[in-house]
């Protein structure tokens, strides 16, 4: 007597695992794209190559929330050094926004910004500063690691 060799393989558990893995991979790919931040590192200058540096704004971020502004390579007769004092040991966001708007109206071609945070500065504050700069059409934003 021959045994019947027909049997069914239950592939339902394998399909369940594959569907969960596919969902996990898709969500991971989406979050990796959302979590990226495009920055440029400020290194050197273009003076040795004979190229002209664009007007730039350098912002120093202190641990206590004070901000120091320095304009470089600008032709407009304006104060090249200024600051925004902290308010209650935090960044004064309204004064910062006003300062950025004022600089943008005085120097419309200003698009390059280098942020120099202190070693103990809050990087959440640095990200918020970057957001405000981008909202005011400052597109070339870099971080200086040497504070």
C-alpha positions in Angstrom: 0.0 0.0 0.0 1.4 3.4 -1.0 1.2 6.3 1.3 -0.4 9.5 0.1 2.4 12.1 -0.3 0.1 15.1 -0.8 0.3 17.5 2.1 -0.2 21.2 2.5 2.4 23.7 3.7 1.0 26.4 5.9 2.7 29.6 4.5 0.5 32.0 6.5 3.0 32.6 9.3 5.7 33.3 6.8 3.5 35.9 5.0 2.7 37.5 8.3 6.4 38.0 9.1 7.2 39.3 5.7 4.3 41.8 5.8 5.6 43.1 9.1 9.1 43.4 7.9 8.1 45.2 4.7 6.1 47.8 6.8 9.1 48.2 9.1 11.5 48.8 6.2 9.2 51.3 4.5 8.7 53.3 7.7 12.4 53.2 8.5 13.2 54.6 5.0 10.7 57.4 5.4 12.0 58.4 8.9 15.6 58.4 7.7 14.7 60.9 5.0 12.8 63.1 7.4 15.5 63.0 10.1 18.3 64.4 7.9 19.6 67.9 8.1 21.7 69.4 5.3 24.5 71.5 6.6 27.9 72.6 5.3 31.0 72.8 7.4 32.8 76.2 7.3 36.4 75.5 6.4 38.9 78.0 5.1 38.2 80.8 2.7 38.4 81.4 -1.0 40.9 84.2 -0.9 43.8 82.0 -2.1 41.9 81.0 -5.2 41.3 84.6 -6.1 37.5 84.1 -5.8 35.4 86.8 -4.1 33.7 85.8 -0.9 30.0 86.4 -0.8 28.6 88.6 2.0 28.2 86.4 5.1 26.7 86.6 8.6 28.5 84.9 11.5 26.4 84.2 14.5 28.0 83.2 17.8 25.7 81.3 20.2 26.6 81.5 23.9 25.5 79.0 26.5 23.4 81.6 28.3 21.4 82.5 25.1 23.4 85.6 24.0 23.9 85.9 20.3 26.8 87.8 18.7 26.5 88.9 15.1 29.3 89.7 12.7 29.0 90.7 9.1 31.8 89.9 6.7 32.5 90.9 3.1 29.7 93.4 2.9 29.8 96.7 1.0 26.9 98.4 2.8 27.8 101.0 5.4 26.3 99.3 8.5 27.4 98.2 11.9 29.4 95.1 11.3 29.2 93.9 14.9 26.1 93.6 17.0 24.4 91.3 19.5 21.1 90.1 20.8 20.9 89.8 24.6 19.3 86.8 26.2 15.9 87.1 27.9 15.5 85.0 31.1 18.6 83.0 30.3 17.2 82.0 26.9 17.4 83.3 23.4 15.2 86.3 22.7 13.4 84.9 19.7 11.5 88.1 18.8 14.7 90.2 18.8 16.5 87.6 16.8 13.7 87.5 14.1 13.7 91.3 14.0 17.5 91.4 13.7 17.5 88.9 10.8 14.7 90.8 9.0 16.6 94.1 9.4 19.8 92.6 8.1 18.0 91.1 5.1 16.4 94.5 4.2 19.8 96.2 4.5 21.7 93.5 2.6 19.3 91.7 0.2 22.1 89.5 -1.3 22.9 88.1 2.2 22.3 84.4 2.0 25.4 82.8 3.7 25.3 82.3 7.4 27.9 80.5 9.6 26.7 79.5 13.1 29.4 79.2 15.8 27.9 77.6 18.9 29.9 77.5 22.2 30.9 74.0 23.4 28.1 74.0 26.0 25.4 75.7 23.8 22.1 73.9 23.5 21.9 72.4 20.0 18.1 72.5 20.0 18.6 76.3 20.1 21.0 76.1 17.1 18.4 74.1 15.1 15.7 76.8 15.9 18.1 79.5 14.8 18.7 77.6 11.5 14.9 77.4 11.1 14.4 81.1 11.5 17.3 81.8 9.1 15.7 79.6 6.4 12.3 81.3 6.9 14.1 84.6 6.0 15.5 83.2 2.8 19.1 82.6 4.1 19.9 79.4 2.2 23.6 78.7 2.7 23.8 77.8 6.4 26.9 76.2 7.9 28.2 75.2 11.3 31.6 76.1 12.5 33.0 73.4 14.8 35.6 75.7 16.3 33.2 78.0 18.0 
